[in-house]
C-alpha cells in the first residue's frame, strides 16, 4: 500500500510540474515573439481549446479577460 501511495503522489507531482513547464514555455514564446493584443487573443482561443481556462490563458499572455471578451 505504501508503494501505491508513493506512486500516486509522484504522478500528481509530475502533473503539476508538467503544467508549470507548459506555462513557462508559453511565457517564453510570448516574450520572444512580442505578439500584438489580437495575436494574444487568438493564442487564448487556442489555449482555451486545450486547457479550458480563459482566465489562466489570459494571465499567461498578459491580457485582461475584458480584452478577450471585448
C-alpha positions as CSV (number, residue, x, y, z in Angstrom):
1,X,0.0,0.0,0.0
2,X,2.8,2.4,0.8
3,X,4.3,2.0,-2.6
4,X,1.0,2.7,-4.3
5,X,0.6,5.9,-2.3
6,X,4.1,7.0,-3.2
7,X,3.4,6.3,-6.9
8,X,0.2,8.2,-6.8
9,X,1.9,11.2,-5.1
10,X,4.7,11.1,-7.7
11,X,2.2,11.1,-10.5
12,X,0.3,14.1,-9.0
13,X,3.6,16.0,-8.6
14,X,4.6,15.1,-12.1
15,X,1.3,16.5,-13.5
16,X,1.8,19.8,-11.5
17,X,5.4,20.1,-12.8
18,X,4.3,19.5,-16.4
19,X,1.7,22.3,-16.0
20,X,4.3,24.7,-14.7
21,X,6.7,23.8,-17.6
22,X,3.9,24.3,-20.1
23,X,3.2,27.8,-18.7
24,X,6.9,28.7,-18.9
25,X,7.1,27.6,-22.5
26,X,4.1,29.8,-23.4
27,X,5.6,32.8,-21.5
28,X,8.9,32.4,-23.2
29,X,7.3,32.1,-26.6
30,X,5.2,35.3,-26.0
31,X,8.3,37.2,-24.8
32,X,10.3,36.1,-27.8
33,X,7.7,37.0,-30.4
34,X,6.4,40.2,-28.9
35,X,2.8,39.5,-30.0
36,X,0.1,42.1,-30.5
37,X,-3.1,42.0,-28.4
38,X,-5.0,40.5,-31.3
39,X,-2.4,37.7,-31.7
40,X,-2.6,37.1,-27.9
41,X,-6.4,36.8,-28.1
42,X,-6.0,34.2,-30.8
43,X,-3.5,32.4,-28.7
44,X,-6.0,32.4,-25.8
45,X,-8.6,30.8,-28.1
46,X,-6.1,28.1,-28.9
47,X,-5.2,27.6,-25.3
48,X,-8.8,27.5,-24.3
49,X,-9.4,24.6,-26.5
50,X,-6.5,22.7,-24.9
51,X,-6.8,23.8,-21.3
52,X,-10.3,25.1,-21.0
53,X,-9.4,28.1,-18.9
54,X,-9.7,31.6,-20.3
55,X,-8.7,33.2,-17.1
56,X,-5.4,31.3,-16.8
57,X,-4.6,31.7,-20.5
58,X,-5.2,35.5,-20.3
59,X,-2.9,35.7,-17.3
60,X,-0.2,33.8,-19.0
61,X,-0.4,36.0,-22.1
62,X,-0.6,39.2,-20.1
63,X,-4.0,40.4,-21.3
64,X,-7.2,41.1,-19.4
65,X,-10.2,39.0,-19.8
66,X,-12.2,42.0,-20.9
67,X,-9.8,42.4,-23.8
68,X,-10.5,38.7,-24.7
69,X,-14.3,39.1,-24.5
70,X,-14.4,42.6,-25.8
